[in-house]
Amino acid sequence: MAATSQDSPVVKRTEHPYIVCIEGICGGRAIIDGSRVSVRHIAQLYKAGDSVDEVLQAHPHLKAAAVYDAISYYLDHQSEIEQEIAENRFDTVQAKEGLEVDNKGVVTFPKEG
């Protein structure tokens, strides 16, 4: 059966040439085109003091221009990306999902039922 346009994810281009939002990929949040690396992830590395060279060592499939563009996108959309960072902090996810952490650091999910 041939693929239809309904099968293709919706790709939203941004004002940044390397940054897209794709429905169903990373929650539709901003990512580097051709990857699943989120702008949030790059922003967290940038905020932690990682250089672009260090980011490229950790993600050798990315181009330097794409990493710089992700940093630029973060700076242009700082409040949006900071909100994503806050929503994805462990303590936020733990409270939202009701996760338990034992004294060994093992995370357990709440039992359904």
Secondary structure by P-SEA (a helix, b strand, c coil): cccccccccbbbbcccccccccccccccccccccccccaaaaaaaaaacccaaaaaaacccccaaaaaaaaaaaaaaaaaaaaaaaaacaaaaaaaacccccccccccccccc
